Amino acid sequence: MTTHRELISRLAIRTGMAFVAVNYRKAPEHPFPAALEDGSKAYRWLLEKYNADQISVMGDSSGGGLALALVLLLRDEGLPLPAKIVALSP
């Protein structure tokens, strides 16, 4: 999480948007689907505060793949989808 603090900070300043960084569980200590469950829990929390069209899901590296998988899970569960998905080098 601390590895992305500067990136998140710069994006927040330049876009004027609020960001939430999710410290999801990682393998091998927490195998699949732990990270996906954490992403889903965070998204559901955001839906309590914002409309889906106000939410973007973003990740880089393995987090980029997680962002894409999360949106597929949300779709399959019939939840409203985020306005944007950003996957940096998934």
MODELLER restraints for C-alpha pairs under 7 A, 6 or more apart:
rsr = mdl.restraints
at = mdl.atoms
rsr.add(forms.Gaussian(group=physical.xy_distance, feature=features.Distance(at['CA:1:A'], at['CA:23:A']), mean=6.18, stdev=0.5))
rsr.add(forms.Gaussian(group=physical.xy_distance, feature=features.Distance(at['CA:12:A'], at['CA:18:A']), mean=6.00, stdev=0.5))
rsr.add(forms.Gaussian(group=physical.xy_distance, feature=features.Distance(at['CA:12:A'], at['CA:19:A']), mean=6.55, stdev=0.5))
rsr.add(forms.Gaussian(group=physical.xy_distance, feature=features.Distance(at['CA:24:A'], at['CA:35:A']), mean=5.21, stdev=0.5))
rsr.add(forms.Gaussian(group=physical.xy_distance, feature=features.Distance(at['CA:24:A'], at['CA:38:A']), mean=5.50, stdev=0.5))
rsr.add(forms.Gaussian(group=physical.xy_distance, feature=features.Distance(at['CA:24:A'], at['CA:39:A']), mean=6.83, stdev=0.5))
rsr.add(forms.Gaussian(group=physical.xy_distance, feature=features.Distance(at['CA:25:A'], at['CA:34:A']), mean=5.99, stdev=0.5))
rsr.add(forms.Gaussian(group=physical.xy_distance, feature=features.Distance(at['CA:25:A'], at['CA:35:A']), mean=5.06, stdev=0.5))
rsr.add(forms.Gaussian(group=physical.xy_distance, feature=features.Distance(at['CA:26:A'], at['CA:35:A']), mean=6.20, stdev=0.5))
rsr.add(forms.Gaussian(group=physical.xy_distance, feature=features.Distance(at['CA:36:A'], at['CA:66:A']), mean=6.67, stdev=0.5))
rsr.add(forms.Gaussian(group=physical.xy_distance, feature=features.Distance(at['CA:36:A'], at['CA:70:A']), mean=6.14, stdev=0.5))
rsr.add(forms.Gaussian(group=physical.xy_distance, feature=features.Distance(at['CA:39:A'], at['CA:70:A']), mean=6.64, stdev=0.5))
rsr.add(forms.Gaussian(group=physical.xy_distance, feature=features.Distance(at['CA:40:A'], at['CA:70:A']), mean=6.66, stdev=0.5))
rsr.add(forms.Gaussian(group=physical.xy_distance, feature=features.Distance(at['CA:52:A'], at['CA:80:A']), mean=5.90, stdev=0.5))
rsr.add(forms.Gaussian(group=physical.xy_distance, feature=features.Distance(at['CA:52:A'], at['CA:81:A']), mean=5.94, stdev=0.5))
rsr.add(forms.Gaussian(group=physical.xy_distance, feature=features.Distance(at['CA:52:A'], at['CA:82:A']), mean=4.88, stdev=0.5))
rsr.add(forms.Gaussian(group=physical.xy_distance, feature=features.Distance(at['CA:52:A'], at['CA:83:A']), mean=6.39, stdev=0.5))
rsr.add(forms.Gaussian(group=physical.xy_distance, feature=features.Distance(at['CA:53:A'], at['CA:82:A']), mean=5.69, stdev=0.5))
rsr.add(forms.Gaussian(group=physical.xy_distance, feature=features.Distance(at['CA:53:A'], at['CA:83:A']), mean=4.55, stdev=0.5))
rsr.add(forms.Gaussian(group=physical.xy_distance, feature=features.Distance(at['CA:54:A'], at['CA:83:A']), mean=6.37, stdev=0.5))
rsr.add(forms.Gaussian(group=physical.xy_distance, feature=features.Distance(at['CA:55:A'], at['CA:82:A']), mean=5.12, stdev=0.5))
rsr.add(forms.Gaussian(group=physical.xy_distance, feature=features.Distance(at['CA:55:A'], at['CA:83:A']), mean=5.77, stdev=0.5))
rsr.add(forms.Gaussian(group=physical.xy_distance, feature=features.Distance(at['CA:56:A'], at['CA:82:A']), mean=5.37, stdev=0.5))
rsr.add(forms.Gaussian(group=physical.xy_distance, feature=features.Distance(at['CA:56:A'], at['CA:83:A']), mean=5.60, stdev=0.5))
rsr.add(forms.Gaussian(group=physical.xy_distance, feature=features.Distance(at['CA:56:A'], at['CA:84:A']), mean=4.58, stdev=0.5))
rsr.add(forms.Gaussian(group=physical.xy_distance, feature=features.Distance(at['CA:56:A'], at['CA:85:A']), mean=5.73, stdev=0.5))
rsr.add(forms.Gaussian(group=physical.xy_distance, feature=features.Distance(at['CA:57:A'], at['CA:67:A']), mean=6.07, stdev=0.5))
rsr.add(forms.Gaussian(group=physical.xy_distance, feature=features.Distance(at['CA:57:A'], at['CA:82:A']), mean=6.75, stdev=0.5))
rsr.add(forms.Gaussian(group=physical.xy_distance, feature=features.Distance(at['CA:57:A'], at['CA:84:A']), mean=6.32, stdev=0.5))
rsr.add(forms.Gaussian(group=physical.xy_distance, feature=features.Distance(at['CA:57:A'], at['CA:85:A']), mean=4.88, stdev=0.5))
rsr.add(forms.Gaussian(group=physical.xy_distance, feature=features.Distance(at['CA:57:A'], at['CA:86:A']), mean=6.23, stdev=0.5))
rsr.add(forms.Gaussian(group=physical.xy_distance, feature=features.Distance(at['CA:58:A'], at['CA:64:A']), mean=6.59, stdev=0.5))
rsr.add(forms.Gaussian(group=physical.xy_distance, feature=features.Distance(at['CA:58:A'], at['CA:67:A']), mean=5.97, stdev=0.5))
rsr.add(forms.Gaussian(group=physical.xy_distance, feature=features.Distance(at['CA:58:A'], at['CA:85:A']), mean=5.75, stdev=0.5))
rsr.add(forms.Gaussian(group=physical.xy_distance, feature=features.Distance(at['CA:58:A'], at['CA:86:A']), mean=4.47, stdev=0.5))
rsr.add(forms.Gaussian(group=physical.xy_distance, feature=features.Distance(at['CA:58:A'], at['CA:87:A']), mean=5.81, stdev=0.5))
rsr.add(forms.Gaussian(group=physical.xy_distance, feature=features.Distance(at['CA:59:A'], at['CA:67:A']), mean=5.80, stdev=0.5))
rsr.add(forms.Gaussian(group=physical.xy_distance, feature=features.Distance(at['CA:59:A'], at['CA:86:A']), mean=6.45, stdev=0.5))
rsr.add(forms.Gaussian(group=physical.xy_distance, feature=features.Distance(at['CA:59:A'], at['CA:87:A']), mean=5.32, stdev=0.5))
rsr.add(forms.Gaussian(group=physical.xy_distance, feature=features.Distance(at['CA:59:A'], at['CA:88:A']), mean=6.18, stdev=0.5))
rsr.add(forms.Gaussian(group=physical.xy_distance, feature=features.Distance(at['CA:60:A'], at['CA:87:A']), mean=5.76, stdev=0.5))
rsr.add(forms.Gaussian(group=physical.xy_distance, feature=features.Distance(at['CA:60:A'], at['CA:88:A']), mean=4.33, stdev=0.5))
rsr.add(forms.Gaussian(group=physical.xy_distance, feature=features.Distance(at['CA:60:A'], at['CA:89:A']), mean=5.73, stdev=0.5))
rsr.add(forms.Gaussian(group=physical.xy_distance, feature=features.Distance(at['CA:60:A'], at['CA:90:A']), mean=5.79, stdev=0.5))
rsr.add(forms.Gaussian(group=physical.xy_distance, feature=features.Distance(at['CA:61:A'], at['CA:88:A']), mean=6.38, stdev=0.5))
rsr.add(forms.Gaussian(group=physical.xy_distance, feature=features.Distance(at['CA:61:A'], at['CA:89:A']), mean=5.17, stdev=0.5))
rsr.add(forms.Gaussian(group=physical.xy_distance, feature=features.Distance(at['CA:61:A'], at['CA:90:A']), mean=4.49, stdev=0.5))
rsr.add(forms.Gaussian(group=physical.xy_distance, feature=features.Distance(at['CA:62:A'], at['CA:90:A']), mean=5.65, stdev=0.5))
rsr.add(forms.Gaussian(group=physical.xy_distance, feature=features.Distance(at['CA:63:A'], at['CA:90:A']), mean=6.83, stdev=0.5))
rsr.add(forms.Gaussian(group=physical.xy_distance, feature=features.Distance(at['CA:64:A'], at['CA:87:A']), mean=4.25, stdev=0.5))
rsr.add(forms.Gaussian(group=physical.xy_distance, feature=features.Distance(at['CA:64:A'], at['CA:88:A']), mean=5.67, stdev=0.5))
rsr.add(forms.Gaussian(group=physical.xy_distance, feature=features.Distance(at['CA:64:A'], at['CA:89:A']), mean=6.56, stdev=0.5))
rsr.add(forms.Gaussian(group=physical.xy_distance, feature=features.Distance(at['CA:64:A'], at['CA:90:A']), mean=4.22, stdev=0.5))
rsr.add(forms.Gaussian(group=physical.xy_distance, feature=features.Distance(at['CA:65:A'], at['CA:87:A']), mean=6.97, stdev=0.5))
rsr.add(forms.Gaussian(group=physical.xy_distance, feature=features.Distance(at['CA:65:A'], at['CA:90:A']), mean=4.75, stdev=0.5))
rsr.add(forms.Gaussian(group=physical.xy_distance, feature=features.Distance(at['CA:67:A'], at['CA:87:A']), mean=6.74, stdev=0.5))
rsr.add(forms.Gaussian(group=physical.xy_distance, feature=features.Distance(at['CA:71:A'], at['CA:81:A']), mean=6.83, stdev=0.5))
rsr.add(forms.Gaussian(group=physical.xy_distance, feature=features.Distance(at['CA:74:A'], at['CA:81:A']), mean=6.66, stdev=0.5))
rsr.add(forms.Gaussian(group=physical.xy_distance, feature=features.Distance(at['CA:75:A'], at['CA:81:A']), mean=6.65, stdev=0.5))
